[in-house]
Amino acid sequence: MTATKPISDGDNYSNAQEGRTGNWMQMYSGGQFWPLDPRAEEVRIEDIAHALSNICRYGGHCERFYSVAEHSVLVSYAVPPEHALIALLHDATEAYVGDVVRPLKRLLSGYAAIERRVWEAIASRFGMAVELPDCVKVADNAVLLAEQQQIMKPAPADWCIEGEPADCEIDCLAPSDAEAAFLFRFWQLTK
């Protein structure tokens, strides 16, 4: 691949490469990833685990640091075993496109399409279906409701999330511990 000369004016830059769409970002592993041109062979579980362990849920508005990685592990235990891997990886796109809070996510023009393409690359890389099973969506909401009870201030109004809180303990693991838990669960499910 031929690199084009990087262009920067302080706020805007281009590190585009011939044959790829958009700019690339450097991953924890040192590799490159193009969020607008995701490819399965560039998806690495180590990058996903590390990034998700450092991303705080709820835009940081919880009482203690609580990572997307820990949330994902809990969701993986809240589904039937045959859906545990896809449940563990259900938020893996956030390693590449960030965690956007639910009230905003639907309103960002183009975000859903970008996130979908990244998810398709992740699903392909790990041999999963592209569509999330309904049980993963239910478990995601159940864990969210448990989080609301355990790590959020009392709600000023109803969150309007259907379901019952999952029977789980929110530990608010340190990022390094959340990363280790995520990777342990991944290897447990893929051995």
C-alpha positions as CSV (number, residue, x, y, z in Angstrom):
1,M,0.0,0.0,0.0
2,T,1.2,3.5,-0.8
3,A,0.9,6.1,1.9
4,T,-0.1,9.5,0.9
5,K,1.7,12.4,2.5
6,P,-0.1,13.3,5.8
7,I,-1.8,16.6,5.8
8,S,-2.6,18.6,8.9
9,D,-3.8,22.1,9.7
10,G,-4.1,21.5,13.5
11,D,-7.8,20.5,13.6
12,N,-8.0,18.5,10.4
13,Y,-5.7,15.8,9.1
14,S,-5.4,13.2,6.5
15,N,-3.4,10.0,6.9
16,A,-5.3,8.2,4.1
17,Q,-3.6,5.5,2.2
18,E,-4.2,4.5,-1.4
19,G,-6.8,1.7,-1.7
20,R,-8.4,2.5,1.6
21,T,-11.4,4.8,2.6
22,G,-10.9,7.5,5.2
23,N,-8.2,7.9,7.8
24,W,-6.7,5.2,10.0
25,M,-6.3,5.0,13.7
26,Q,-3.5,3.3,15.6
27,M,-4.6,0.3,17.7
28,Y,-3.2,-0.7,21.1
29,S,-1.4,-3.6,19.4
30,G,0.3,-1.1,17.1
31,G,-1.7,-2.0,14.1
32,Q,-3.8,0.3,11.9
33,F,-7.6,0.3,11.6
34,W,-9.8,2.2,9.2
35,P,-13.2,2.8,10.8
36,L,-14.7,3.8,7.4
37,D,-13.1,0.8,5.7
38,P,-13.0,-2.0,8.3
39,R,-11.6,-5.4,7.5
40,A,-11.9,-8.6,9.5
41,E,-8.2,-9.4,9.3
42,E,-7.4,-6.1,11.1
43,V,-9.6,-6.9,14.0
44,R,-7.7,-8.1,17.1
45,I,-9.2,-9.3,20.3
46,E,-6.4,-7.7,22.3
47,D,-7.3,-4.3,20.8
48,I,-10.9,-4.7,21.6
49,A,-10.3,-5.9,25.2
50,H,-7.8,-3.1,25.9
51,A,-10.0,-0.3,24.5
52,L,-13.2,-1.5,26.1
53,S,-11.5,-1.8,29.5
54,N,-10.6,1.9,29.2
55,I,-14.0,3.2,28.1
56,C,-16.3,4.2,30.9
57,R,-20.0,3.5,30.4
58,Y,-22.7,6.2,30.5
59,G,-20.2,8.8,29.2
60,G,-18.6,8.7,32.6
61,H,-21.7,9.7,34.6
62,C,-21.7,6.7,36.9
63,E,-20.6,6.9,40.5
64,R,-17.4,4.9,39.9
65,F,-15.4,4.0,36.8
66,Y,-17.2,1.1,35.1
67,S,-15.9,-0.2,31.8
68,V,-17.6,-1.4,28.7
69,A,-15.4,-4.5,29.0
70,E,-16.9,-5.4,32.4
71,H,-20.4,-4.8,31.2
72,S,-19.7,-7.1,28.2
73,V,-18.5,-9.9,30.4
74,L,-21.7,-9.6,32.5
75,V,-23.9,-9.7,29.4
76,S,-22.0,-12.8,28.3
77,Y,-23.1,-14.6,31.5
78,A,-26.7,-13.5,31.2
79,V,-27.4,-15.4,28.0
80,P,-27.6,-19.1,27.1
81,P,-24.1,-20.5,26.5
82,E,-24.5,-20.8,22.8
83,H,-24.9,-17.0,22.6
84,A,-22.2,-16.1,25.1
85,L,-19.5,-15.1,22.6
86,I,-21.7,-12.7,20.6
87,A,-22.9,-11.3,23.9
88,L,-19.3,-10.7,25.0
89,L,-18.6,-8.9,21.7
90,H,-21.9,-7.1,21.3
91,D,-20.3,-3.7,22.1
92,A,-16.9,-4.5,20.4
93,T,-17.5,-1.8,17.8
94,E,-17.0,0.8,20.6
95,A,-13.3,-0.1,20.5
96,Y,-13.2,1.5,17.1
97,V,-16.0,4.1,17.1
98,G,-16.3,5.0,20.7
99,D,-19.2,4.6,23.2
100,V,-21.9,7.0,22.3
101,V,-24.7,7.4,24.9
102,R,-28.0,6.0,23.8
103,P,-30.0,9.3,23.6
104,L,-27.5,10.7,21.1
105,K,-26.5,7.6,19.1
106,R,-29.7,7.5,17.0
107,L,-29.4,11.1,16.0
108,L,-25.8,11.1,14.6
109,S,-26.1,11.0,10.9
110,G,-24.0,8.2,9.4
111,Y,-23.0,6.8,12.7
112,A,-25.2,3.7,12.5
113,A,-23.9,2.8,9.0
114,I,-20.3,3.2,10.2
115,E,-20.9,1.1,13.3
116,R,-22.7,-1.5,11.2
117,R,-19.7,-2.0,8.9
118,V,-17.3,-2.3,11.8
119,W,-19.7,-4.8,13.4
120,E,-19.7,-6.8,10.2
121,A,-15.9,-7.0,10.2
122,I,-15.9,-8.1,13.8
123,A,-18.6,-10.7,13.3
124,S,-16.7,-12.0,10.2
125,R,-13.4,-12.2,12.1
126,F,-14.9,-14.3,14.9
127,G,-17.3,-16.4,12.9
128,M,-20.5,-14.9,14.3
129,A,-23.8,-14.0,12.9
130,V,-24.2,-10.3,12.0
131,E,-27.6,-10.0,13.7
132,L,-27.7,-10.1,17.4
133,P,-30.0,-12.7,18.9
134,D,-32.9,-11.2,20.9
135,C,-31.6,-12.8,24.1
136,V,-28.5,-10.6,23.8
137,K,-30.6,-7.5,23.5
138,V,-32.7,-8.6,26.5
139,A,-29.6,-9.4,28.6
140,D,-27.9,-6.1,27.6
141,N,-31.0,-4.2,29.0
142,A,-31.1,-6.4,32.1
143,V,-27.5,-5.7,32.9
144,L,-28.1,-2.0,32.2
145,L,-31.0,-2.0,34.7
146,A,-28.7,-3.7,37.3
147,E,-26.1,-1.0,36.6
148,Q,-28.7,1.7,37.1
149,Q,-29.5,0.3,40.5
150,Q,-25.9,-0.3,41.6
151,I,-23.7,2.5,40.2
152,M,-26.0,5.4,39.3
153,K,-27.5,8.1,41.4
154,P,-31.3,7.7,41.9
155,A,-33.0,8.4,38.5
156,P,-34.8,11.7,38.2
157,A,-37.3,9.9,35.8
158,D,-38.1,6.5,34.4
159,W,-35.4,5.3,32.0
160,C,-38.1,3.6,29.9
161,I,-36.1,0.4,29.6
162,E,-38.1,-2.8,29.5
163,G,-37.2,-5.8,31.6
164,E,-35.9,-6.7,35.0
165,P,-32.4,-6.1,36.4
166,A,-30.0,-8.9,35.9
167,D,-28.9,-10.9,38.9
168,C,-25.3,-9.7,38.8
169,E,-22.8,-7.8,40.9
170,I,-21.3,-4.7,39.4
171,D,-17.7,-4.7,40.7
172,C,-16.4,-1.6,38.9
173,L,-13.1,-3.3,38.1
174,A,-9.9,-1.4,37.4
175,P,-9.2,-1.2,33.6
176,S,-6.4,-3.8,33.8
177,D,-8.7,-6.2,35.7
178,A,-11.6,-5.7,33.3
179,E,-9.3,-6.3,30.4
180,A,-8.0,-9.6,31.9
181,A,-11.6,-10.7,32.7
182,F,-12.7,-9.9,29.1
183,L,-9.8,-11.8,27.6
184,F,-10.3,-14.7,30.0
185,R,-13.9,-14.9,29.0
186,F,-13.1,-14.7,25.3
187,W,-10.5,-17.6,25.6
188,Q,-12.9,-19.6,27.7
189,L,-15.6,-19.3,25.0
190,T,-13.3,-19.9,22.0
191,K,-11.0,-22.7,23.3
